[in-house]
Amino acid sequence: MIQAGSTIGILGGGQLGRMMALAARHMGFRIAVLEPKENSSAGQVADHEIIAAYDDPDGLRQLNEVSDVITFEFENVDAKAAAPLIKAGKLPQGTDVLKASQHRLEEKSTVQKAGVKVAAYAAVHEKADLAEALKTTGFPAVLKTCRGGYDGKGQAVVHTLEEAEQAVDELTGELVLEALVHFDQEISVIIVRNEAGETICFPPAENIHQNGILHQSIVPARTPAAVLDKAEAAALKIADHLGLVGTLAIEMFVQGDDVFVNEMAPRPHNSGHYTMNGTSISQFEAHIQAVAGWPLRQPELYTPTVMVNILGEHVSAAKREVPQLKEAALHLYDKGDPRAGRKMGHVNVNAATTAEALARIEETRIWT
C-alpha cells in the first residue's frame, strides 16, 4: 500500500490519464505523466511531465525514478518496454492483462478460458483463409484487425466472399473474422480489483453508439435484471482468471437473455464516465485505490444518469448550453484542436428517471 503524498506515475497523457490524475490529487497523491507530446491533457495537471515515447528507455527510467507506483491510461503500452517497471515492483497491474487486450485473438481466447461466451470467430492471415473461416462464422461477419482499431476503425462488415476479400486488402496486419451478433443492446461492465483480490463492479451501462463512436451511456441500463446479473458474473470470472489489478472495462452484446463479450480495455473507460457524477465513487477514484493497494469502496448509484460524449463538432454548443441544463455536469479535456469526431469532453445528466434525463439532453439540441 502506498500512502497519500506518494507519486503515481501514469503512462499516457490523454483524457483518461487526466481524470485519473484529478481523482488521485483529491486523495492526496502527486502525479507524474509520460507522454510524447508536451502540454497533454494529463500533463497539464501533473507535477512531473516527462516528454518521451511510451517505449523510450530513458523516459521510462525517469518515470520509474519519480514514481512510487505506476499505472497506464491506455492499453497499447509495449509489454516488453514495461518489463523493467514490473521488475522494480512499480506496475502492480502487470502486463498479462495488456497482452490479452492488445490482440483480439488473444482477447477472445482469454475470455473463453475464463468460461465466458464470445461470438464465433476465426483467424485470417490471408485471403486463402477466408473460405475456412466462413465455415465458423457464416455471413454476415465482421473482419477486424487484431491490433489497434477503435471507435469503429480497423474493421469492416462483410456479406459476401467478394466483400471479405476486398476487406482483407484494405485492412492491415493479422485479422480476425467474427460472426455478426444481432444484438438487442450493447452494455458494459466496469470492474475494479486490488492486489488483495477485493473486487467491485459499477452498475452496468447501456451504450448507444453513433458512427462507431460511443454517444450515450445510460444507467441504470434498460436491461432485465437477470441479464445484468449474468453480465456482472461474466466480468467477475474474467477478472479472477486474469488476476486483475486495477480496472477492466468489458463491452458486451445482449442477445435475448444471453451476453457475449465483444471487447475489453484494462483501464477506466468512456462508458464509465457517468460514475463521476452518478455514483458514490468514480471509476477513476476506484482505479487509483486499487493500484495504490487501498481497500475498495462499494459504489452506489445516486440517481439515473446519462453520459453524452462531446465531440469536436459539439464543443461550442456544449459550452453555451450545458451550464443552463438542470442537474448537468460538464467535463472538458482541454485537448486542443476540436476536430470533428474527436472526443473533447462529456456531459453527465442526473434525473429522477432515465426518461427525464434523456428529455433534457434532447432539449439542448447539441447532438442533433
Secondary structure per residue as TSV (DSSP state, phi and psi in degrees):
chain	resnum	aa	ss	phi	psi
A	1	M	-	360.0	133.1
A	2	I	-	-105.1	146.7
A	3	Q	-	-91.6	158.1
A	4	A	T	-55.1	142.1
A	5	G	T	101.3	-19.6
A	6	S	S	-74.2	170.8
A	7	T	E	-107.8	129.2
A	8	I	E	-101.8	123.7
A	9	G	E	-92.3	140.7
A	10	I	E	-124.5	123.2
A	11	L	E	-84.0	107.2
A	12	G	-	117.7	136.7
A	13	G	-	-114.2	20.8
A	14	G	S	-80.7	-167.4
A	15	Q	H	-67.2	-30.6
A	16	L	H	-66.9	-40.5
A	17	G	H	-62.7	-38.6
A	18	R	H	-61.3	-47.0
A	19	M	H	-71.9	-32.5
A	20	M	H	-59.6	-47.8
A	21	A	H	-61.9	-44.2
A	22	L	H	-63.7	-40.3
A	23	A	H	-64.3	-42.2
A	24	A	H	-64.5	-38.0
A	25	R	H	-61.1	-40.6
A	26	H	H	-61.4	-27.1
A	27	M	T	-92.7	3.3
A	28	G	T	94.9	10.5
A	29	F	-	-90.2	156.0
A	30	R	E	-97.2	161.9
A	31	I	E	-131.1	135.8
A	32	A	E	-122.7	137.6
A	33	V	E	-127.1	132.6
A	34	L	E	-108.0	121.9
A	35	E	E	-156.2	138.2
A	36	P	S	-63.5	-28.0
A	37	K	S	-104.6	137.6
A	38	E	T	-70.7	152.3
A	39	N	T	58.9	40.9
A	40	S	-	-70.7	168.3
A	41	S	T	-55.5	-44.7
A	42	A	T	-79.9	-35.6
A	43	G	G	-60.1	-29.8
A	44	Q	G	-63.3	-24.7
A	45	V	G	-113.7	19.0
A	46	A	-	-100.7	155.7
A	47	D	S	-81.4	-34.0
A	48	H	E	-126.5	121.4
A	49	E	E	-112.9	107.6
A	50	I	E	-99.0	117.0
A	51	I	E	-95.1	104.2
A	52	A	S	-165.7	157.9
A	53	A	-	-64.1	154.4
A	54	Y	T	-63.0	-24.3
A	55	D	T	-107.4	14.1
A	56	D	-	-74.8	118.7
A	57	P	H	-57.8	-40.7
A	58	D	H	-69.1	-40.2
A	59	G	H	-63.2	-43.2
A	60	L	H	-66.0	-35.4
A	61	R	H	-63.1	-43.8
A	62	Q	H	-62.4	-43.7
A	63	L	H	-61.7	-42.4
A	64	N	H	-61.1	-42.3
A	65	E	H	-66.5	-36.9
A	66	V	H	-93.2	-7.4
A	67	S	-	-108.2	144.8
A	68	D	S	-91.4	-27.2
A	69	V	E	-151.4	151.7
A	70	I	E	-129.4	142.3
A	71	T	E	-133.4	177.6
A	72	F	E	-130.5	149.7
A	73	E	S	-106.7	-0.3
A	74	F	S	-151.1	159.6
A	75	E	S	-88.6	-5.9
A	76	N	-	-92.3	38.6
A	77	V	-	-80.2	133.1
A	78	D	-	-67.8	117.3
A	79	A	H	-62.0	-38.3
A	80	K	H	-66.5	-41.5
A	81	A	H	-65.2	-31.5
A	82	A	H	-80.6	-10.4
A	83	A	H	-54.3	-43.0
A	84	P	H	-61.0	-29.2
A	85	L	H	-69.3	-35.3
A	86	I	H	-69.2	-43.8
A	87	K	H	-58.9	-35.2
A	88	A	T	-79.7	-3.2
A	89	G	T	73.9	23.4
A	90	K	-	-101.0	-13.0
A	91	L	-	-118.5	82.3
A	92	P	T	-63.1	-22.1
A	93	Q	T	-71.5	-20.0
A	94	G	T	66.2	-167.1
A	95	T	T	-120.9	-3.7
A	96	D	H	-60.2	-43.1
A	97	V	H	-68.3	-31.0
A	98	L	H	-64.6	-48.9
A	99	K	H	-60.0	-39.3
A	100	A	H	-67.0	-33.2
A	101	S	H	-94.7	-11.6
A	102	Q	H	-83.8	-17.6
A	103	H	S	-133.1	119.4
A	104	R	H	-63.3	-33.4
A	105	L	H	-67.9	-42.2
A	106	E	H	-64.0	-39.3
A	107	E	H	-60.9	-47.8
A	108	K	H	-67.1	-39.6
A	109	S	H	-62.4	-41.8
A	110	T	H	-62.1	-45.2
A	111	V	H	-61.5	-44.2
A	112	Q	H	-63.6	-41.0
A	113	K	H	-63.6	-26.7
A	114	A	T	-79.2	-5.6
A	115	G	T	86.2	27.0
A	116	V	-	-120.3	146.7
A	117	K	-	-79.3	143.6
A	118	V	B	-129.7	165.5
A	119	A	-	-66.5	153.3
A	120	A	-	-56.6	139.5
A	121	Y	E	-150.7	164.1
A	122	A	E	-154.9	148.3
A	123	A	E	-75.1	144.6
A	124	V	E	-132.1	115.1
A	125	H	S	-101.2	-27.6
A	126	E	S	-157.3	172.8
A	127	K	G	-56.9	-33.9
A	128	A	G	-63.5	-18.8
A	129	D	G	-82.5	-13.4
A	130	L	H	-63.9	-44.2
A	131	A	H	-58.2	-44.7
A	132	E	H	-69.6	-40.5
A	133	A	H	-62.4	-37.3
A	134	L	H	-69.3	-20.0
A	135	K	H	-65.5	-27.8
A	136	T	H	-84.8	-41.8
A	137	T	H	-97.4	-34.5
A	138	G	-	67.5	-178.2
A	139	F	S	-108.6	151.3
A	140	P	S	-71.8	159.1
A	141	A	E	-141.4	167.8
A	142	V	E	-120.6	123.3
A	143	L	E	-97.5	125.7
A	144	K	E	-129.3	150.4
A	145	T	E	-70.9	143.4
A	146	C	S	-73.1	-30.0
A	147	R	S	-119.3	146.9
A	148	G	-	71.6	-168.9
A	149	G	-	83.8	127.2
A	150	Y	-	-159.1	163.0
A	151	D	T	49.3	42.6
A	152	G	T	85.5	-2.6
A	153	K	-	-84.4	158.3
A	154	G	S	72.9	28.4
A	155	Q	E	-154.2	161.3
A	156	A	E	-150.9	133.9
A	157	V	E	-83.7	130.9
A	158	V	E	-124.8	142.3
A	159	H	S	-118.8	-14.0
A	160	T	S	-138.9	163.6
A	161	L	H	-61.5	-37.8
A	162	E	H	-61.6	-43.6
A	163	E	H	-64.2	-39.4
A	164	A	H	-64.2	-42.5
A	165	E	H	-65.2	-39.2
A	166	Q	H	-64.8	-39.3
A	167	A	H	-65.3	-36.8
A	168	V	H	-60.5	-39.0
A	169	D	H	-66.8	-34.8
A	170	E	H	-85.6	-30.8
A	171	L	S	-91.9	151.2
A	172	T	-	-115.5	157.0
A	173	G	S	78.4	-164.9
A	174	E	S	-67.5	145.1
A	175	L	E	-127.6	157.4
A	176	V	E	-131.8	136.8
A	177	L	E	-103.9	126.2
A	178	E	E	-120.2	143.0
A	179	A	E	-63.9	137.2
A	180	L	-	-75.8	120.3
A	181	V	-	-86.2	122.1
A	182	H	-	-84.0	84.0
A	183	F	-	-87.8	157.4
A	184	D	S	-87.5	-34.9
A	185	Q	E	-151.2	160.0
A	186	E	E	-112.1	131.4
A	187	I	E	-131.5	167.4
A	188	S	E	-143.6	149.9
A	189	V	E	-120.6	128.9
A	190	I	E	-101.1	118.3
A	191	I	E	-120.5	139.6
A	192	V	E	-129.7	137.1
A	193	R	E	-141.7	138.7
A	194	N	-	-101.1	178.4
A	195	E	T	-64.7	-23.9
A	196	A	T	-78.3	-6.1
A	197	G	-	89.6	3.5
A	198	E	-	-69.6	131.2
A	199	T	E	-132.0	140.0
A	200	I	E	-130.8	150.9
A	201	C	E	-120.8	134.5
A	202	F	-	-82.1	154.2
A	203	P	-	-53.8	129.9
A	204	P	-	-58.5	145.3
A	205	A	E	-104.8	141.9
A	206	E	E	-90.5	126.2
A	207	N	E	-113.0	133.4
A	208	I	E	-114.3	124.6
A	209	H	E	-108.0	149.8
A	210	Q	E	-132.7	124.9
A	211	N	T	55.1	37.2
A	212	G	T	79.5	-0.5
A	213	I	E	-111.7	137.4
A	214	L	E	-59.1	128.2
A	215	H	E	-103.8	-54.1
A	216	Q	E	-134.2	145.8
A	217	S	E	-119.4	128.0
A	218	I	E	-116.2	125.5
A	219	V	E	-136.3	129.8
A	220	P	S	-68.6	147.4
A	221	A	-	-62.7	141.4
A	222	R	S	-84.6	64.5
A	223	T	S	-133.9	141.5
A	224	P	-	-53.8	139.8
A	225	A	H	-56.7	-37.6
A	226	A	H	-64.4	-34.1
A	227	V	H	-71.2	-40.8
A	228	L	H	-64.2	-37.9
A	229	D	H	-61.3	-40.7
A	230	K	H	-65.2	-38.7
A	231	A	H	-65.3	-43.2
A	232	E	H	-66.3	-39.2
A	233	A	H	-62.7	-39.4
A	234	A	H	-63.8	-42.4
A	235	A	H	-62.3	-41.0
A	236	L	H	-63.9	-39.7
A	237	K	H	-61.2	-44.4
A	238	I	H	-66.7	-44.4
A	239	A	H	-61.4	-42.4
A	240	D	H	-67.4	-40.7
A	241	H	H	-61.7	-38.2
A	242	L	H	-82.1	-14.1
A	243	G	T	62.7	42.3
A	244	L	-	-54.6	137.2
A	245	V	-	-127.8	126.9
A	246	G	E	102.6	-146.2
A	247	T	E	-112.8	140.6
A	248	L	E	-132.3	123.7
A	249	A	E	-101.1	127.5
A	250	I	E	-121.7	115.3
A	251	E	E	-90.4	134.9
A	252	M	E	-134.1	152.8
A	253	F	E	-98.8	136.5
A	254	V	E	-101.6	124.0
A	255	Q	E	-131.0	105.7
A	256	G	T	64.5	-123.8
A	257	D	T	-104.3	21.1
A	258	D	E	-120.2	160.4
A	259	V	E	-128.6	144.4
A	260	F	E	-126.6	131.2
A	261	V	E	-73.3	132.4
A	262	N	E	-99.1	-58.9
A	263	E	E	-145.8	162.0
A	264	M	E	-130.3	153.8
A	265	A	E	-140.0	124.9
A	266	P	S	-86.4	55.4
A	267	R	S	-171.3	168.7
A	268	P	-	-52.5	156.6
A	269	H	-	-135.5	151.7
A	270	N	G	-51.8	-39.7
A	271	S	G	-74.0	-5.5
A	272	G	G	-100.8	4.1
A	273	H	T	-65.0	-22.8
A	274	Y	T	-58.5	-25.2
A	275	T	H	-66.7	-16.8
A	276	M	H	-67.2	-23.5
A	277	N	H	-132.4	-6.6
A	278	G	H	-104.3	-17.6
A	279	T	B	-128.7	166.4
A	280	S	S	-69.7	-18.1
A	281	I	S	-144.0	141.4
A	282	S	-	-86.6	163.3
A	283	Q	H	-60.4	-30.4
A	284	F	H	-73.7	-41.7
A	285	E	H	-61.6	-44.9
A	286	A	H	-63.5	-39.1
A	287	H	H	-62.9	-45.7
A	288	I	H	-62.8	-43.2
A	289	Q	H	-58.5	-41.5
A	290	A	H	-66.3	-48.0
A	291	V	H	-73.8	-22.6
A	292	A	H	-82.4	-8.9
A	293	G	T	82.6	16.6
A	294	W	-	-82.2	158.0
A	295	P	-	-61.7	151.2
A	296	L	-	-97.5	146.7
A	297	R	-	-99.3	138.0
A	298	Q	-	-74.7	121.7
A	299	P	-	-73.8	143.7
A	300	E	-	-123.3	135.3
A	301	L	B	-79.1	123.7
A	302	Y	-	-73.4	-55.9
A	303	T	S	-147.0	164.0
A	304	P	-	-53.5	136.4
A	305	T	E	-136.8	138.0
A	306	V	E	-121.1	125.7
A	307	M	E	-99.6	134.8
A	308	V	E	-126.6	129.6
A	309	N	E	-73.3	143.1
A	310	I	E	-104.6	112.2
A	311	L	E	-92.5	173.2
A	312	G	G	-52.0	-39.1
A	313	E	G	-74.3	-9.3
A	314	H	G	-102.4	-9.6
A	315	V	H	-59.4	-50.3
A	316	S	H	-60.2	-46.5
A	317	A	H	-66.7	-37.9
A	318	A	H	-64.6	-42.0
A	319	K	H	-61.1	-33.5
A	320	R	H	-82.0	-41.8
A	321	E	H	-93.1	-37.9
A	322	V	G	-62.0	-39.6
A	323	P	G	-58.4	-20.4
A	324	Q	G	-93.0	-2.3
A	325	L	S	-89.4	125.0
A	326	K	T	-63.2	135.6
A	327	E	T	54.3	44.9
A	328	A	E	-123.5	144.1
A	329	A	E	-122.0	126.8
A	330	L	E	-97.4	129.9
A	331	H	E	-127.0	113.0
A	332	L	E	-113.0	146.4
A	333	Y	-	-100.1	-7.1
A	334	D	-	53.6	56.0
A	335	K	-	-100.3	7.6
A	336	G	S	87.7	-127.8
A	337	D	-	-56.7	114.4
A	338	P	-	-82.9	69.1
A	339	R	-	-68.6	148.3
A	340	A	T	-58.6	132.8
A	341	G	T	85.7	-7.3
A	342	R	-	-90.7	132.6
A	343	K	E	-72.0	118.9
A	344	M	E	-114.8	-10.7
A	345	G	E	171.2	-171.6
A	346	H	E	-154.1	164.7
A	347	V	E	-124.3	134.7
A	348	N	E	-109.5	127.2
A	349	V	E	-117.0	123.0
A	350	N	E	-102.8	144.6
A	351	A	-	-158.5	170.0
A	352	A	S	-67.1	-29.8
A	353	T	S	-138.3	158.6
A	354	T	H	-61.9	-41.7
A	355	A	H	-59.4	-38.7
A	356	E	H	-67.5	-42.1
A	357	A	H	-62.0	-45.2
A	358	L	H	-64.3	-37.6
A	359	A	H	-65.2	-40.8
A	360	R	H	-62.8	-42.5
A	361	I	H	-62.2	-42.4
A	362	E	H	-62.8	-36.3
A	363	E	H	-64.1	-28.0
A	364	T	H	-71.2	-27.4
A	365	R	-	60.9	20.1
A	366	I	T	-66.4	-38.0
A	367	W	T	-103.1	18.7
A	368	T	-	-113.9	360.0
